[in-house]
Amino acid sequence: ALRSDAPAIAFVSDQGHRCTDPTVGARGRLSEAAVRDVARKLVRRVANEVGVGAEALEGHVRWYHSFLSPAAPRLAESDPRRGRREWSREYARPSPWQLHHA
């Protein structure tokens, strides 16, 4: 079990861009659920490697996903994803400030 004061772990991912990247074609695109499933599996793997339960680790993990490819068309004003921070180009590619923010 993790201590209550255990440090948080941040994961920064640009895997979500595979949901919207027009350059990979429809066959290459992933669903949002598939991207989140990859994230859940990664948390389980890290939990196994450090010897804690995945449920315990999940409470200390923050995810920063990018679900917009830099090549994707801009979201329409009426698109409900527009207001979601994770549907942002800000996390489209890893950068030092992105890791600092996480």
C-alpha positions in Angstrom: 0.0 0.0 0.0 1.1 3.5 -0.7 1.5 6.0 2.1 -1.0 8.8 2.1 1.9 11.3 1.6 3.3 9.4 -1.4 4.3 11.6 -4.3 2.1 11.9 -7.3 3.1 10.5 -10.6 2.3 12.3 -13.8 2.1 10.7 -17.2 2.2 12.9 -20.3 0.9 11.2 -23.5 0.4 12.1 -27.0 -1.1 8.8 -27.9 -4.6 10.4 -28.0 -3.6 12.2 -31.1 -4.2 8.9 -32.9 -8.0 9.6 -32.4 -7.9 12.6 -34.7 -4.8 12.4 -36.9 -6.0 12.6 -40.5 -2.6 11.4 -41.8 -3.0 7.8 -40.4 -6.3 7.1 -42.2 -9.5 5.6 -40.6 -7.8 2.2 -40.1 -4.9 3.8 -38.1 -7.1 5.9 -35.8 -7.8 4.7 -32.3 -10.9 5.3 -30.3 -10.7 7.4 -27.1 -11.6 4.3 -25.1 -8.6 2.4 -26.7 -6.2 5.2 -25.7 -7.6 5.3 -22.1 -7.2 1.5 -22.0 -3.5 1.8 -23.0 -3.2 4.2 -20.1 -4.9 1.9 -17.6 -2.6 -1.0 -18.7 0.5 1.2 -18.2 -0.6 2.1 -14.6 -1.1 -1.7 -13.9 2.4 -2.4 -15.3 4.0 0.3 -13.2 2.1 -0.9 -10.1 3.4 -4.4 -10.7 7.0 -3.2 -11.1 7.0 -1.2 -7.9 5.1 -3.8 -6.0 1.8 -2.0 -5.1 -1.8 -2.6 -6.2 -3.0 -0.8 -9.3 -5.9 0.6 -7.3 -3.5 2.2 -4.8 -1.4 3.7 -7.5 -4.3 5.1 -9.5 -5.0 7.6 -6.7 -1.5 9.0 -7.2 -1.5 9.2 -11.0 -2.4 12.2 -13.1 -2.7 11.8 -16.9 -2.2 14.6 -19.4 -3.5 13.4 -22.7 -3.5 15.1 -26.1 -6.5 14.0 -28.2 -5.8 16.5 -31.0 -3.2 15.8 -33.6 -1.4 18.9 -34.8 -2.7 17.9 -38.3 -6.3 17.5 -37.2 -8.9 20.1 -38.2 -9.8 22.7 -35.6 -12.8 21.8 -33.4 -16.0 23.6 -34.3 -17.3 26.2 -31.8 -20.3 23.9 -31.1 -18.2 20.7 -30.5 -18.6 19.7 -26.9 -15.0 18.5 -26.8 -13.8 22.1 -27.3 -14.2 23.0 -23.6 -12.3 19.9 -22.4 -8.7 20.7 -21.6 -7.5 17.3 -22.7 -8.8 18.0 -26.3 -6.1 20.6 -26.7 -3.1 21.0 -29.0 -1.1 22.1 -25.9 -0.1 18.5 -25.3 0.3 17.4 -28.9 4.0 16.9 -28.6 6.3 16.4 -25.6 8.1 19.5 -24.6 10.0 20.6 -21.4 7.2 23.0 -20.2 4.7 20.2 -20.7 6.7 17.9 -18.3 7.2 20.8 -15.9 3.4 21.4 -15.8 2.7 17.7 -15.2 
